[in-house]
Amino acid sequence: MMKIPLGLLAIIAGFLTVAMFTTAGWDLPPTDDVQTGFRGTGMVQIDDREQVRLEQAMNQVPEAPWELDTSGPRAGDVYENVQVLGDLGEDQFTRLMIAVTEWVSPEEGCTYCHNPDNLADDNVYTKIVARRMFQMTQAINSGWDAHVAETGVTCYTCHRGQPVPEYIWFKDAGAVPSEGMLGYAAGQNTVSIGATSLHTDPFSALLNDDGEIRVEATQALPSDHVASIQDTERTFSLMIHMSEGLGVNCTYCHNSRVFNDWAESTPQRMTAWFGIQMVREINQDYLEPLTGVFPEERLGPLGDVAKTNCTTCHQGVNKPLLGAPMAADYPSLWVPPQSAALIPGSSVPTQIRSEVVSE
């Protein structure tokens, strides 16, 4: 191994010292620290002030097009083939459609989901998807208050003015294994979540399937679940994802003295638990059944549909859009979804129709 002369090391150290004092990016940013537990336990939430200002600028919400008016004839009586929102007043329906266009397809306009020559036509696949997404939004707001509370979500929460949300995921095909005992990487040893070499895809097992999110067994000789190193690393990978997705420390949910004890955890841990169950429902009941609706170019390398994780909504902050209650302006997104309304005249494939009817 080549030895570096001490004189050269001194020159390098001196250069770096000068750079630290004379160039940007070397100083610690001003932070705000909030103690959330006993002193000396590391229970503290640290926020970078510059990052907070950037987040505030990035999380501005669009205003409602105009004041809500629920009177007038029903949209289902005025327009053809309104299967999900037909009970809204005509003005209320039009207001929501204009808002959704701004939330999802501001450049493409109404034709992103509609045939301009026949708005009732169901041959545009994005219209079928949007119809189901309305039901998904209604299900989240009306059934998952343990996670979204009174803030709720709208299409803008995930889309932010883009037809396809920026933060989605597909099943990871992984590297093609080479021959021999060391050829199988098991989704590891690739720089991924949090710049670690943990599992590159913890989502398939833990946010799509109902896998065990567990590090240690519940008894000395477990019989139902044998916690393996891979289970542990997959769990750690998901936890790092959640920390980055919400822009928080581990102690936002966990007690630093005993991470696994629910009794000593913060209330946010229970909110996060409900969030995990909610994301599973979104992926299992609303997104995966639409796989056959999307064209091939919109599917992942393994042919699966794009799915959600924590970052899809949160995008780096502990409350999506910093907790702005924009969903309050759209009460039609808070009612329980009427699943049966999706079926008449729909071009959804047969296998999807059966799933919708059975909900």
N, C-alpha and C positions, 0 to 999 in steps of 0.2 A: 504494500500500500504506500502511495506517495505521501511524504511528509511535507506539510506546508511550513515554511520558515516562520518563526515567531515574529520577525519584522514585518512580513507580509500580512500576517494576521492582525498586527497592530494597525497597519495602514487601513485594512478593511474595516476594522472596528471603528477607527476614527472617521472614516467616510460615512459609515452608517449613523454614527452619532450626529454628525453635521446634518445628514439628510433628515433625521428625526426632528431636528429643531428648525429646519429651513423649508421643508416641503410639506404639502398637505397629505393627510391620510395616516399620519403616524400618531397623532394624539388621540387619546381616549375621548369618545363623544360624550357630551353632557347627558347624564341620565337622571331619571327619577326612580327612586327605589321605594317600594311600599312593602312594609313588613306585614306578613300574613300569619306568622306564628311566633312561638317563643323565641327570644333572643338567643343567638348561638346555634340555632337549628338549621339555618340556611333557608328558612321559609320566607322568601322575599321575591317580589316580582319586579324585574328591572326593565324599564322602558327607555329606549334611545329617543331623545327629544326630536332629533332630525327625522327619524323614522316615523315617529308619531305624526309630525307635520305632513310627511309624504303620504301616510295612510289617510289622513283627513282629506287631502286633495284628491286621492284616488277613489274615495268612497262617497262622493257626492251623488245624491239620488235625484233622478228626474222628477219634476213636479207632475201632478195629475193634469191631464189636458184641460179639463174644466170641472166645475162643481157638479157633483153627482146628482142626477135626476132619475129616480126609479119609476116615474109615472109613464104613462103612454102605453101603446100596444106592446105585446110581448114579441121579442125578437123571433121566436119560433113561428109566430103568425105572420110576420112581415117578410122574413127571408126563408128560402128553401134549405132543407138539410142542415138545420142547426140542431145537433144531437146532444150537446152537453150544456150549452148556455141559453137554451131556447126560452127559459122562464124569465130572463132578464128583460127589463124595459128596453125599447128600441134605442133610446138615447144612452142608457147604461151600457148596452151591448156595443154600440159604436164607439163609445168612450174607451172601453176596455180593448177593443181591437186596435185603436189608434195607439194606445199605450203599449200594447204588446209589440206592435211594429217598431216602435222606438226602442224597446227593450232588447229585441231579438234581431231584427233585420232592418236597421235604419237606412242602409244603402240599397238593399234589394227591394224594400217596400212590401206592399201587400202580395205581390206576385211570388214572393218566396214560398208562400203556402197556398196561394190561390191561382187557379186558371183565370186570367183576366177576361176571357170571353164567357166564362161561366163560373161564377164564384161558388156555386153549389157543387161543382165537380169534385169528386174524391180521388181523381187520378194523380194528384200531386202528393207524393209520399209524405212530404213535410206537413201536410194538412192532417194526415192520419196521426203522425207523431205529436203534433201540437194539440190535437184533441185529447190524446192520452195524457199529455203533460199538464193540461188544465185540471184533469182529474187527479193527477199526482199532487199538484199544488194544493188543491182542495183537501186531499187526504192528509197532507203534512200539517196544514193550518188547523184543521178541525180535529185531528186525531193525535197529534204529537206535541201538544202544548207543554208536556214535561220537558221538551227540548227547545222548541221555538218560542214558548211562553206567549206573551201578548204582542210580540214583534211580528211574527209570521214571516212568510217568504212570498216573493213574486217571481216571475220569469227573470226579472232583472237581477235577482240575487245571484244567479249562476251565470247568466248570459252576458251581462254588462255590455250590451250593444253588439254582440257577436252572434251569428247564427249557431255556431258551435261553441259551447263554453270552453274557456281556455284550459281549465283544469279538469281533465277527464282521464280515465285510464282504461287500458285493455289488458287482457291476460297476457302475461309475458311468455313468449315462446322460448326465451333463454338461448344461450349459446349451444350450438350443436356439439354434443359430447364427443371427445376423441376416444380411441380405443384404449383399453387398459383400466386399471383400478382407479387411477387419478383423473379419469376423463369426465366424471360426473360432478358438476359444480353445485347441484342442488339449489340453484338460484342464488348462490353466494359468490364471494370473491370477485365481485364487480362493484366498482364505486357507484353507489346509488343513493338511497335516501339518507339525507344528512351527511353526505360525503363519507359514508361508512361502507363496509363490505358485507353488511347484513343482507337479508333477503331482499332481492330486487322487486319482488311482488308479494307483499304480505296481504294484499287486498283480496285476491281470489279466495283465499281460505278464511279470512277474518271479516271482510266487508261485503262479500258476496255469498259465500257459504257460511254455515253456522259453526265455524271452527272455534276451538277453545282458545281464548285469549288468556294465557296462563304462563307463569314462569316457574312456579314451584307447586309440587303436589300438595294435596290437602291432608294427606296422611303418610305415615312412614313407609308403608308398602302399598302404593296406590294400585287399585284394581281396574277402575273405570277409565282412568286417564294416566298414561305414563308420560310425564313431562320429559321431553328429549331436548338435546342442545338445539336442534332445529326449531322446535316449538318455542324455546326461549328466545332465540335470535329473531324469529318471525314476529314475536310479540314486541321485542325491543324495536324492531324496524317500524312496526305500526305506531308505537308510542312516539318515536322520533318524528314520524310523519305528522302525528296529531300536534306535537309541540310546534313544529314549523308551520303547519297549516293554520294554527290559531295564534302564532306569534307569542307564545307564552313559555315559561319555564315548566319543568316537570312538577314543581311544587304548586303550580296553579291548581292541580287536582290532588296530588299526593302529599302526604306528610313525610318529610325527609327522614324522620326517625323510624318509621315503619310503613314502607310504601304499600304493603299489601293489606293493611288494616282499614276496612271501610269505616269503622267507628271513629277513627282519628283522621280521616281524609276530609278535604274541604267539600262544601256542597257542590262545587263544580264537577267533582268526580261523578256524582250521580247524574248530573245533566249530560256529561259526556257519555255515560253508559246508555242513556236513552238515545243519544245521538247515534251511537253505533247500531243500535237496533233499528232506528229509523232509516239509516243508510242501507242496511241490509234489505229492509222492505222495499225501498226505492229501487234497488238493483234487481231484486228477485221478482217483484210483482209488477213493476212499471217499465223497466228498461229492457231486461233480458227477453220478455215476451215480444218485444218489438223487433227482435233481430231480423225476422223475415221481411220486415217492412223496408228496412234500409237497403240502399244499393250496395254492391260489393265494395265500392271505393270508400264507403263510410264505416266499414267494419275493420276490426283489428287483424293482425297477422294470423290469428287462429280462428278468424271468422266470427268473433263475438262483437256485440254492440258496445259502444262507449258507455262507461259506468261512472258513478260518482264516488268521491271520498270526501274527507273533511274539508280539504282545500277548495273543492268545487264551489262551496258556498262561502266559507270563511275568508279565503284568500289573504291569509296572513294576519287577521285580526280576531280577537276572541269572540266578538259578535259580528256577524255579517253586516256589512255596510255600517259598522260602528253602532249597530243597534237602532238605526233609523227606522221608524215604524211605517214605512211606505205602504205596506200591505193594508193598513187601516183605511186607505182611500179606495180599496176595492173589496167591499164586503162579499161580492160574489165568489171570491177566492177562499172564503172561510167556511163555506157550507160543505157538508159531507158530499162526496162525489156520488152521482147517480150513475153507477156503472152500466146498468141495462140500457141507458140512453145511447151508448156507443154503437149498439148493434144494428138497428134498422138502416138499411141502405149503405152500410159501411163496406169499404173494400179491404178491411183487415182480414188477413188469411184465416182459414178455418181454425187452426190450432190456437190462434190468439183469441178468436171469438169465444171459444170454449172456456179459456181462462178468464176472460172478462165476465162472462155470464156467471161463472162459479164464485165470483168475489162477493 
